[in-house]
Amino acid sequence: RTNPNANLGGSAPVESARSEALLRTARQKYLTGDYASAADAYEKAIAAGGDGASVQQRLAQTYEKLGRKGDAIAAYRRAEQGYEAQLKRGDDPRTRAALEATRDALRVMGG
């Protein structure tokens, strides 16, 4: 019996392209100070498969700008977990620096 929800190929690149487009939009909205639209685009990018630690960190920063402290802390925690997982696969100075920046943000926020 065939699973109608099974990936029959081809959707992963489409999801990746959608995620990348949403991330570009989110970054642009953030840079122009449209934080609500940036958060929406980051959330949609995550839903489309762009769930990396750096995306969670950017979402957390956006939530901070919006005064959404609880959401920011939660996103920073997800980023922290993601960076820790990356470091388990191999040490990288940029990943270590990003992890420290995430932890610093959590300390500042009281998370």
Protein Blocks (a to p, Z undefined) as FASTA:
>chain_A
ZZfkbceehjlmmmmmmmmmmmmmmmmmmmnopamlmmmmmmmmmmnopacfklmmmmmm
mmmmnopaklmmmmmmmmmmmmmmmmmnoccfklmmmmmmmmmmmmmnoZZ
